């Protein structure tokens, strides 16, 4: 009886196996794939033409796979690089992405429509996908959950609001972030650790995790809006990665069609399209922050969404964060026009007819300040910083613009400066003084020195070094009326930066040390140098400019040699630890 039962079971299994093989064989035949026998355990993988695929260079066994699974989340998993270009076809194109009813479309979309090759298709946003919590670096034990909760709380109550009222974070709690994006999680925790005393070890852990996830994302076709947000957060605060992160964020953003979201938001006013449009504006600001700071061409140009940004404010649901963000968009439209007008060549001296163009840009900046300063209300977390920040950006921009009058000079002009060149040089000096005075006298600016994005810290440094070099190396032209006042402003700025409360990795300490060395060097040279007092001390050529970096680099880079500002670098001219307060604001 038992033998008959076993026989019937084996016969049934054999029949089922034959049916399954026949079905799979039919599927392979329809898809024009190799026969089922070619997929045996010892047979090499094959491609459609039957030729064997190259063997994997590194053995990849189940243990390796298990190890990878433990260290990554499904959403941002380490993808094994394909051994050949994938040629997988999709059965049908999604109705919302079909171009069959559209006469004009992207050429690559037409190629996808004809071939149905999956790798040609523009990847869609993957916001609906949520990764389990068991796979991130908190679950692995790299970061304690309580530390993570504390760091997220600080970011949510302080740093997030320096990014224009919270545009960069749409999650209200840590668990929501963990479910959405491990990259965003690492960015938030790492950036916050950078701003808190005694958190350097946590920052190092987060930095390693973040850079690993960013590297993996380069060839990953599955992204979500939070991937872009995480890259932007990293770019705004992690100095050695800022340029690369901003460019990578823009590329992913365009893959997710963020550049089209403005038009969809105006048509539908849907919350998802509004958030996507905000993210596109955030990308524009991020891209242009570092375009101006590094003196490199921006990636995003002024399309209709950028040029008509104020129309976005007319849509229902816009609020103070939108005003703050779009005030930045408006400013960088002006600064980018300046860049395009005068070019990136730091050795090019503006002619007199070029100087006439500066007046128009000065008027544009005056109009920008009048338009936005009164519109930005106090923020419950960062007080009056939004409107004070407009004044700070205004003087930054004035300094950048008017310092062009001195651009390209490697030695003192052979003749007296023309009245117009002297006028604009004095405007630049006045702007540099105003920047340092704002830092010294305005409490909300001082309290934001640690929390503000890198661009502002860079410009404060630029103002101090510009003022120092002009008063020392061009003293015979009497551009700085009181050299003692200039030195005192720089020294007071150094003292403020030295008192900030942040991780020892923070850029503020390195700026303070670099500026202090600059003043010490000047004092020693005043005592011992035998150089001509009319021309000052020997200077430095543009080739001495060091790269903009902080993580693992020497503090010596942040003295008067240091400048990431290519386009606006007129300073190469030569003459011959602590606690948080009760409301969790990051303070000095």
C-alpha positions as CSV (number, residue, x, y, z in Angstrom):
1,X,0.0,0.0,0.0
2,X,2.8,2.4,0.9
3,X,4.7,1.5,-2.2
4,X,1.7,2.3,-4.4
5,X,1.3,5.6,-2.6
6,X,4.9,6.5,-3.2
7,X,4.7,5.5,-6.9
8,X,1.6,7.7,-7.4
9,X,3.4,10.7,-5.7
10,X,6.5,10.3,-7.8
11,X,4.4,10.0,-11.0
12,X,2.5,13.1,-10.1
13,X,5.7,15.1,-9.4
14,X,7.2,13.9,-12.7
15,X,4.1,15.0,-14.6
16,X,4.1,18.4,-12.8
17,X,7.8,18.8,-13.6
18,X,7.3,18.1,-17.2
19,X,4.4,20.5,-17.4
20,X,6.5,23.2,-15.7
21,X,9.4,22.6,-18.1
22,X,7.1,22.8,-21.1
23,X,5.6,26.1,-19.8
24,X,9.0,27.6,-19.1
25,X,10.3,26.4,-22.5
26,X,7.4,28.1,-24.2
27,X,8.1,31.3,-22.3
28,X,11.7,31.2,-23.3
29,X,10.8,30.6,-26.9
30,X,8.4,33.5,-27.0
31,X,11.0,35.8,-25.5
32,X,13.6,34.5,-27.9
33,X,15.8,33.3,-25.0
34,X,18.1,30.2,-24.9
35,X,16.7,26.8,-24.2
36,X,16.0,25.7,-20.7
37,X,18.9,23.2,-20.8
38,X,21.4,26.1,-21.1
39,X,20.5,27.1,-17.6
40,X,21.9,24.0,-15.9
41,X,23.9,24.4,-12.7
42,X,27.3,23.9,-14.5
43,X,26.5,25.7,-17.7
44,X,27.9,29.2,-18.2
45,X,25.4,32.0,-18.4
46,X,24.5,32.8,-22.0
47,X,23.2,35.8,-23.9
48,X,20.5,35.8,-26.6
49,X,22.9,34.8,-29.4
50,X,24.0,31.8,-27.4
51,X,27.5,32.9,-26.7
52,X,28.8,32.4,-23.2
53,X,29.0,35.5,-21.0
54,X,32.3,36.4,-19.4
55,X,32.8,34.9,-16.0
56,X,32.6,37.0,-12.9
57,X,36.0,38.4,-11.9
58,X,35.3,38.1,-8.2
59,X,33.6,35.0,-6.8
60,X,30.1,35.8,-5.5
61,X,28.7,33.1,-3.3
62,X,25.8,32.9,-1.0
63,X,27.9,34.2,1.9
64,X,28.8,37.3,0.0
65,X,25.2,37.9,-0.9
66,X,24.1,37.4,2.7
67,X,26.8,39.9,3.8
68,X,25.7,42.5,1.3
69,X,22.1,42.0,2.3
70,X,23.0,42.6,6.0
71,X,24.8,45.9,5.2
72,X,22.3,47.5,2.8
73,X,18.7,48.4,2.5
74,X,16.6,47.1,-0.4
75,X,16.0,50.6,-1.7
76,X,19.7,51.5,-1.8
77,X,21.2,48.0,-2.1
78,X,24.7,47.4,-3.6
79,X,23.9,46.2,-7.1
80,X,26.2,43.8,-8.7
81,X,27.5,45.4,-11.9
82,X,26.0,43.6,-15.0
83,X,28.6,41.6,-16.9
84,X,27.0,42.8,-20.2
85,X,24.6,45.5,-21.1
86,X,21.1,44.3,-20.1
87,X,18.8,43.7,-23.0
88,X,15.6,43.0,-21.0
89,X,12.4,44.0,-22.8
90,X,9.2,45.1,-21.2
91,X,5.9,43.7,-22.4
92,X,4.1,47.0,-22.5
93,X,4.8,50.7,-21.8
94,X,2.9,52.3,-19.0
95,X,0.0,54.4,-20.2
96,X,1.3,57.5,-18.4
97,X,4.7,57.4,-20.1
98,X,3.5,56.4,-23.5
99,X,4.5,58.6,-26.4
100,X,2.1,57.0,-28.9
101,X,-0.3,59.9,-28.6
102,X,2.4,62.5,-28.5
103,X,3.9,63.9,-31.7
104,X,6.8,65.7,-30.0
105,X,8.8,63.9,-27.3
106,X,12.3,63.1,-26.1
107,X,14.2,61.1,-28.7
108,X,15.2,58.5,-26.2
109,X,11.6,58.0,-25.3
110,X,10.9,57.1,-29.0
111,X,13.8,54.6,-29.0
112,X,12.3,53.0,-25.9
113,X,8.8,52.9,-27.5
114,X,10.2,51.0,-30.4
115,X,12.6,48.6,-28.6
116,X,10.9,48.3,-25.2
117,X,14.4,47.9,-23.7
118,X,14.0,48.5,-20.0
119,X,17.4,50.2,-19.6
120,X,16.4,53.0,-22.0
121,X,13.4,53.9,-20.0
122,X,13.6,57.0,-17.8
123,X,13.3,55.7,-14.2
124,X,10.3,56.8,-12.3
125,X,10.3,58.2,-8.8
126,X,10.2,55.4,-6.3
127,X,8.6,57.2,-3.4
128,X,6.0,54.4,-2.9
129,X,8.8,51.9,-2.1
130,X,9.7,51.7,1.6
131,X,12.7,49.8,2.9
132,X,12.5,47.8,6.1
133,X,14.3,49.1,9.1
134,X,16.3,46.0,9.7
135,X,18.9,46.8,7.1
136,X,20.2,50.3,7.9
137,X,23.3,51.2,9.9
138,X,21.2,51.8,13.0
139,X,19.9,48.3,13.0
140,X,23.4,47.0,12.4
141,X,24.4,48.7,15.6
142,X,26.8,51.2,14.0
143,X,24.8,54.1,15.5
144,X,22.8,53.9,18.8
145,X,19.1,54.4,18.3
146,X,19.0,57.1,21.1
147,X,21.9,59.0,19.5
148,X,20.0,58.8,16.2
149,X,16.8,60.1,17.7
150,X,18.7,63.0,19.4
151,X,20.5,63.9,16.2
152,X,17.3,63.8,14.2
153,X,15.6,66.0,16.7
154,X,18.4,68.6,16.5
155,X,18.3,68.6,12.7
156,X,14.5,69.0,12.7
157,X,14.5,71.9,15.1
158,X,17.5,73.8,13.9
159,X,19.6,72.9,10.8
160,X,16.5,72.1,8.8
161,X,15.2,75.6,9.2
162,X,18.4,77.2,7.8
163,X,17.5,75.4,4.6
164,X,14.7,77.8,4.0
165,X,12.2,76.6,6.5
166,X,12.3,72.9,6.1
167,X,12.0,72.4,2.4
168,X,14.6,69.6,2.4
169,X,12.8,67.4,5.0
170,X,9.2,66.2,4.6
171,X,9.4,63.6,7.4
172,X,8.3,64.3,10.9
173,X,10.1,61.5,12.7
174,X,13.2,59.3,12.4
175,X,11.2,56.1,11.7
176,X,9.7,57.7,8.6
177,X,13.2,58.7,7.3
178,X,14.5,55.2,7.9
179,X,11.7,53.6,6.0
180,X,12.2,56.0,3.1
181,X,15.9,56.4,2.4
182,X,19.1,55.1,4.1
183,X,21.0,57.8,2.2
184,X,18.8,60.6,3.6
185,X,19.2,59.1,7.0
186,X,23.0,59.0,6.8
187,X,23.1,62.6,5.5
188,X,20.8,64.0,8.3
189,X,22.7,62.2,11.1
190,X,26.1,63.0,9.7
191,X,25.5,66.6,9.1
192,X,24.0,67.1,12.5
193,X,26.9,65.3,14.2
194,X,29.2,67.7,12.4
195,X,27.4,70.6,14.3
196,X,27.5,69.2,17.8
197,X,30.5,69.1,20.2
198,X,31.9,65.6,21.0
199,X,30.2,63.9,18.0
200,X,33.2,63.5,15.8
201,X,33.2,59.7,16.1
202,X,29.5,59.6,15.1
203,X,30.2,61.9,12.2
204,X,33.0,59.7,11.0
205,X,30.7,56.7,11.0
206,X,27.9,58.6,9.2
207,X,30.4,60.0,6.7
208,X,31.6,56.5,5.8
209,X,28.0,55.2,5.5
210,X,26.9,58.2,3.5
211,X,29.8,58.1,1.0
212,X,29.3,54.4,0.5
213,X,25.6,54.9,-0.3
214,X,26.4,57.8,-2.6
215,X,28.9,55.7,-4.5
216,X,26.4,52.9,-4.9
217,X,23.8,55.3,-6.1
218,X,25.9,56.3,-9.1
219,X,24.9,53.3,-11.2
220,X,21.6,52.6,-9.4
221,X,18.5,53.2,-11.6
222,X,16.1,53.2,-8.6
223,X,15.9,56.5,-6.9
224,X,13.3,58.5,-5.0
225,X,12.9,62.2,-4.1
226,X,14.5,61.5,-0.7
227,X,17.7,60.4,-2.5
228,X,17.8,63.9,-4.0
229,X,17.1,65.5,-0.6
230,X,19.9,63.5,1.1
231,X,22.4,64.5,-1.6
232,X,21.4,68.2,-1.2
233,X,21.7,68.1,2.6
234,X,25.2,66.6,2.2
235,X,26.2,69.2,-0.4
236,X,25.1,72.1,1.7
237,X,27.3,71.1,4.7
238,X,29.9,68.5,3.9
239,X,32.6,70.7,2.2
240,X,34.8,68.0,0.6
241,X,31.8,66.5,-1.2
242,X,29.7,69.5,-2.0
243,X,30.5,70.0,-5.7
244,X,30.1,66.4,-6.6
245,X,27.0,65.9,-4.5
246,X,25.2,68.9,-6.0
247,X,25.9,67.7,-9.6
248,X,24.8,64.1,-8.8
249,X,21.6,65.4,-7.2
250,X,20.8,67.4,-10.3
251,X,21.3,64.4,-12.5
252,X,19.0,62.2,-10.4
253,X,16.5,65.0,-10.2
254,X,16.3,65.3,-13.9
255,X,15.9,61.5,-14.2
256,X,12.9,61.9,-11.9
257,X,11.6,64.7,-14.1
258,X,11.7,67.3,-11.4
259,X,12.3,69.9,-14.1
260,X,8.8,69.3,-15.3
261,X,7.1,69.5,-11.9
262,X,6.5,73.3,-12.0
263,X,4.2,72.9,-15.0
264,X,2.3,70.0,-13.4
265,X,2.0,72.0,-10.2
266,X,0.5,74.9,-12.0
267,X,-2.0,72.7,-13.9
268,X,-3.1,70.5,-11.0
269,X,-1.9,72.2,-7.8
270,X,-1.5,68.6,-6.5
271,X,0.6,68.4,-3.3
272,X,3.0,65.8,-4.8
273,X,3.7,68.1,-7.8
274,X,4.1,71.1,-5.4
275,X,6.7,69.2,-3.4
276,X,8.5,68.1,-6.5
277,X,8.6,71.7,-7.8
278,X,10.0,72.9,-4.4
279,X,12.7,70.2,-4.7
280,X,13.6,71.4,-8.2
281,X,14.0,75.0,-6.9
282,X,16.1,73.6,-4.0
283,X,18.3,71.8,-6.6
284,X,18.7,75.1,-8.5
285,X,19.9,76.9,-5.4
286,X,22.2,74.1,-4.4
287,X,23.7,74.0,-7.8
288,X,24.3,77.7,-8.0
289,X,25.7,78.0,-4.4
290,X,28.6,75.9,-5.5
291,X,28.8,77.3,-9.0
292,X,29.4,80.7,-7.6
293,X,31.7,79.5,-4.8
294,X,33.9,77.4,-7.0
295,X,33.7,79.6,-10.1
296,X,32.4,76.9,-12.3
297,X,29.5,76.9,-14.7
298,X,26.1,75.8,-13.2
299,X,24.3,72.7,-14.4
300,X,20.7,74.1,-14.2
301,X,20.0,77.1,-16.4
302,X,17.1,79.6,-16.4
303,X,14.2,77.7,-18.0
304,X,10.7,79.0,-17.6
305,X,10.3,77.3,-14.2
306,X,13.2,79.3,-12.9
307,X,12.6,82.6,-14.8
308,X,8.9,82.6,-13.8
309,X,9.5,81.4,-10.2
310,X,7.3,84.1,-8.7
311,X,4.3,82.5,-10.4
312,X,4.8,79.6,-8.1
313,X,4.0,81.8,-5.1
314,X,0.6,82.5,-6.6
315,X,-0.4,78.9,-6.2
316,X,-2.5,77.9,-3.2
317,X,-0.6,76.3,-0.3
318,X,2.6,78.3,-0.6
319,X,4.0,79.7,2.6
320,X,7.1,81.4,4.2
321,X,9.5,78.5,3.4
322,X,8.6,79.0,-0.3
323,X,9.2,82.8,0.0
324,X,12.6,82.1,1.5
325,X,13.6,79.5,-1.1
326,X,12.4,81.6,-4.0
327,X,14.3,84.6,-2.7
328,X,17.4,82.6,-3.2
329,X,16.3,81.6,-6.7
330,X,15.9,85.3,-7.5
331,X,19.3,86.2,-6.2
332,X,21.2,83.5,-8.0
333,X,19.5,84.4,-11.3
334,X,21.2,87.8,-10.9
335,X,24.6,86.3,-9.8
336,X,24.5,83.8,-12.7
337,X,23.9,86.6,-15.2
338,X,26.9,88.3,-13.7
339,X,29.0,85.2,-14.2
340,X,27.9,84.9,-17.8
341,X,28.5,88.6,-18.5
342,X,32.0,88.9,-17.1
343,X,33.2,85.3,-17.6
344,X,35.2,82.9,-15.4
345,X,38.7,84.1,-16.3
346,X,40.2,85.4,-13.0
347,X,43.1,87.0,-14.9
348,X,40.9,89.1,-17.1
349,X,40.9,92.8,-16.2
350,X,37.6,94.6,-16.7
351,X,37.9,97.5,-19.1
352,X,36.3,100.8,-18.4
353,X,33.3,100.0,-20.6
354,X,32.9,96.8,-18.7
355,X,32.7,98.8,-15.4
356,X,29.6,100.6,-16.7
357,X,27.7,97.2,-16.6
358,X,28.4,97.0,-12.8
359,X,25.9,99.8,-12.2
360,X,23.0,97.9,-13.7
361,X,23.8,94.8,-11.6
362,X,24.1,96.9,-8.4
363,X,20.6,98.2,-9.1
364,X,19.4,94.7,-9.6
365,X,20.8,93.7,-6.2
366,X,19.2,96.8,-4.6
367,X,15.9,95.8,-6.0
368,X,16.3,92.2,-4.8
369,X,16.8,93.3,-1.2
370,X,13.8,95.7,-1.3
371,X,11.6,92.9,-2.8
372,X,12.4,90.2,-0.3
373,X,13.8,91.5,3.0
374,X,10.4,92.7,4.3
375,X,8.6,89.6,3.1
376,X,10.4,87.1,5.3
377,X,8.9,86.7,8.8
378,X,10.7,85.5,11.9
379,X,11.0,81.8,12.3
380,X,10.1,80.1,15.6
381,X,13.3,78.1,15.5
382,X,15.9,80.6,14.1
383,X,14.2,83.9,15.1
384,X,14.9,86.8,12.7
385,X,17.6,85.0,10.7
386,X,15.4,84.8,7.5
387,X,15.3,88.6,7.0
388,X,18.8,89.2,8.5
389,X,20.0,86.5,6.0
390,X,18.7,88.6,3.1
391,X,20.9,91.5,4.3
392,X,23.9,89.1,4.6
393,X,23.4,87.7,1.1
394,X,22.9,91.2,-0.2
395,X,26.3,92.3,1.0
396,X,27.9,89.1,-0.2
397,X,26.6,89.7,-3.6
398,X,27.6,93.3,-3.6
399,X,31.1,92.3,-2.6
400,X,31.3,89.6,-5.4
401,X,30.0,92.1,-8.0
402,X,32.1,95.2,-7.2
403,X,35.3,93.3,-6.4
404,X,35.3,92.6,-10.2
405,X,36.7,96.1,-10.6
406,X,40.0,94.8,-9.2
407,X,40.0,91.4,-10.8
408,X,43.0,90.3,-12.7
409,X,45.6,92.8,-11.2
410,X,48.8,91.0,-10.3
411,X,50.5,94.2,-9.2
412,X,49.5,97.7,-8.5
413,X,48.1,99.6,-11.5
414,X,50.8,101.8,-13.2
415,X,48.5,104.8,-12.8
416,X,45.9,106.0,-10.3
417,X,42.6,104.1,-10.4
418,X,40.0,105.7,-12.6
419,X,37.1,107.3,-10.7
420,X,34.7,104.6,-11.7
421,X,37.1,101.7,-10.8
422,X,37.8,103.4,-7.4
423,X,34.0,103.8,-6.8
424,X,33.3,100.1,-7.3
425,X,36.4,99.1,-5.4
426,X,35.2,101.1,-2.4
427,X,31.7,99.6,-2.8
428,X,33.3,96.2,-2.5
429,X,35.3,97.2,0.6
430,X,32.2,98.7,2.2
431,X,30.3,95.4,1.5
432,X,33.1,93.4,3.1
433,X,33.0,95.6,6.2
434,X,29.2,95.3,6.3
435,X,29.4,91.5,6.2
436,X,31.8,91.4,9.2
437,X,29.8,93.9,11.1
438,X,26.6,91.9,10.7
439,X,28.4,88.8,12.0
440,X,29.7,90.8,15.0
441,X,26.6,92.8,15.9
442,X,23.6,90.6,15.0
443,X,22.9,87.9,17.5
444,X,20.8,85.8,15.1
445,X,23.6,85.9,12.5
446,X,26.2,84.9,15.1
447,X,24.0,82.0,16.4
448,X,23.6,80.8,12.8
449,X,27.3,80.7,12.0
450,X,27.4,77.0,12.8
451,X,24.1,76.1,11.2
452,X,24.2,78.0,8.0
453,X,25.2,76.2,4.7
454,X,28.8,76.3,3.5
455,X,28.2,79.1,1.0
456,X,27.7,81.7,3.8
457,X,30.8,80.6,5.8
458,X,32.8,80.8,2.5
459,X,31.6,84.3,1.9
460,X,32.4,85.4,5.5
461,X,36.0,84.1,4.9
462,X,36.1,85.8,1.6
463,X,35.1,89.1,3.1
464,X,37.8,88.9,5.8
465,X,40.6,87.9,3.4
466,X,39.6,90.5,0.8
467,X,39.6,93.3,3.3
468,X,42.9,92.2,4.7
469,X,44.7,92.0,1.4
470,X,43.3,95.2,0.0
471,X,44.3,97.2,3.1
472,X,47.8,95.7,3.2
473,X,48.9,95.2,-0.4
474,X,47.2,98.2,-2.0
475,X,47.7,100.6,0.9
476,X,49.3,103.2,-1.4
477,X,45.9,103.6,-3.2
478,X,44.2,104.4,0.2
479,X,41.2,102.3,-0.6
480,X,40.7,101.3,3.1
481,X,40.4,104.5,5.1
482,X,41.2,102.9,8.5
483,X,43.4,99.9,8.5
484,X,43.1,99.5,12.3
485,X,39.3,99.2,12.0
486,X,39.7,96.5,9.3
487,X,42.1,94.5,11.5
488,X,39.8,94.8,14.5
489,X,36.8,93.5,12.5
490,X,38.7,90.5,11.3
491,X,40.0,89.8,14.8
492,X,36.5,90.0,16.3
493,X,35.3,87.6,13.6
494,X,38.1,85.2,14.5
495,X,37.1,85.4,18.2
496,X,33.5,84.6,17.4
497,X,34.4,81.7,15.2
498,X,36.7,80.2,17.9
499,X,33.9,80.3,20.4
500,X,31.3,78.3,18.3
501,X,30.0,75.1,19.7
502,X,30.4,72.3,17.1
503,X,32.3,69.1,16.3
504,X,36.0,69.6,15.9
505,X,35.4,68.6,12.3
506,X,33.5,71.8,11.7
507,X,34.8,74.3,9.2
508,X,34.4,77.3,11.5
509,X,37.4,76.3,13.7
510,X,39.6,75.9,10.6
511,X,38.5,79.2,9.2
512,X,39.2,80.9,12.6
513,X,42.7,79.3,12.8
514,X,43.5,80.2,9.2
515,X,42.5,83.8,9.6
516,X,44.4,84.0,12.9
517,X,47.6,82.7,11.1
518,X,47.0,85.4,8.4
519,X,47.0,88.2,11.0
520,X,49.9,86.7,12.9
521,X,51.9,86.5,9.7
522,X,51.1,90.1,8.9
523,X,52.2,91.2,12.4
524,X,55.5,89.4,12.1
525,X,56.1,90.8,8.6
526,X,55.3,94.3,9.9
527,X,58.0,93.9,12.5
528,X,60.7,92.3,10.4
529,X,60.0,92.9,6.7
530,X,62.2,95.3,4.8
531,X,59.8,95.4,1.8
532,X,58.7,98.8,0.4
533,X,55.9,100.1,2.6
534,X,54.2,101.6,-0.4
535,X,53.7,98.2,-2.0
536,X,53.5,95.9,1.0
537,X,54.6,92.4,1.4
538,X,55.1,89.8,-1.3
539,X,51.8,88.2,-2.3
540,X,50.6,84.9,-3.8
541,X,49.8,84.0,-7.3
542,X,46.5,82.4,-8.3
543,X,48.2,79.0,-8.6
544,X,48.5,79.0,-4.8
545,X,44.8,78.6,-4.3
546,X,44.1,75.4,-2.4
547,X,41.1,73.1,-2.9
548,X,38.0,73.6,-0.8
549,X,38.0,70.7,1.6
550,X,37.7,70.0,5.3
551,X,37.4,66.3,6.0
552,X,40.9,65.0,6.8
553,X,42.7,68.0,5.4
554,X,45.2,70.4,7.0
555,X,43.9,73.6,8.6
556,X,46.7,75.4,6.8
557,X,44.5,75.4,3.7
558,X,42.2,77.8,5.4
559,X,44.4,80.8,5.6
560,X,45.0,83.5,2.9
561,X,46.1,80.8,0.4
562,X,42.6,79.3,0.6
563,X,40.0,80.3,-1.9
564,X,37.5,78.2,-3.7
565,X,36.3,81.3,-5.5
566,X,37.5,81.1,-9.0
567,X,35.4,83.7,-10.7
568,X,35.5,86.2,-7.9
569,X,39.0,85.6,-6.7
570,X,40.4,89.1,-6.8
571,X,42.4,88.4,-3.7
572,X,45.5,87.1,-5.6
573,X,46.4,90.7,-6.3
574,X,49.9,91.6,-5.1
575,X,51.8,94.8,-4.6
576,X,55.4,93.9,-5.8
577,X,33.3,72.0,23.1
578,X,30.0,73.0,24.8
579,X,26.3,72.2,25.0
580,X,23.1,73.0,23.2
581,X,20.7,75.4,24.8
582,X,17.1,74.6,25.9
583,X,15.4,75.2,22.6
584,X,18.1,73.1,20.7
585,X,19.3,76.0,18.6
586,X,23.0,75.5,17.6
587,X,24.7,78.5,19.3
588,X,28.1,79.8,20.1
